[in-house]
């Protein structure tokens, strides 16, 4: 089972790299960009898709992958189909 994990800063935490990218986009002439958030995307491969392995992925996020004080995370379970371009 492959699981996608998106990690972003919590609302209210200053995202300096995101602000820099937003400003650069405006300087380059891209209009209408309100905000940019910079984050991390991880793909974790688990041997099995079980209740225990799903709980284990959540524990990984809470204990290591995300700093839950300033970051939030979203887990993309395999039922969700995504098309990569």
N, C-alpha and C positions, 0 to 999 in steps of 0.2 A: 504494500500500500504506500503510495506517495502522497505526502501531505504538504500543502503550501502554507507558509506562515508569513504574514505581513506584519511588520512592526513599525509603528509610527509614534511620534511624540504625542503625549496627551494634549488635549485642548488647554490652552493657557500657558504651555511651556514654550519658550521662545525657540524658534527654529531658524537660527542664523544662516545656515547654508541654504535653506529654502527661501529666505528673504533675499539672499544674494542672487539666487537663480531667477527669482521673480523680477528683481531690478534689472538684471542682465537681459532678460527677455524683452522687457519694456524698452531698454536702450537699443536693442536690435530691431525695434519696430513692431514687435508682437503686441497687439492691443487686446484688452479684455481679460488679461490674466489677473485674477484677483488674489490668488495665493498659491504657493508651491510648498509641498511638504516632502522632505527628504526622509526616506526610511530604509528599511532592510527587507529583503525577501529571501526566505530560506525554503529549501525543499528537503524534507526529511523522509527517508525511505524506511518503512517499518516492515518486518518480516510478515506480520499478519494484521488483518483488520478485525480486531476484537475490542470489546469494551475496555479491557485492560490496556491495550496499546493506545487507544484513544485517550484514556486518562493519563497515560505516560507522556503523550505529546503535550497535554495541558500542563503537566508537572514540569516538563522541560522548559516550557515558556516561562512559567512562574519562577523557577529556580535558577535559570541560566540564560536563556536566549533573549529575554526581555527584562529591562530594568523597570519593574512594574510601578515603581514610584513615579517615574516620569514618562513611561512608554505604555502604549496599549497595543494589543496584538489581535489579529484575526486569523483563525485557522480555516483553511479551505480543505474540507474533507473530500475524499475521492468521488462522492456522489455528484459533485458539482462539475459539470463539463465546461472546460474553457478552450477557446481556440487561440493559439499563439500565432502571431503574425510576425 
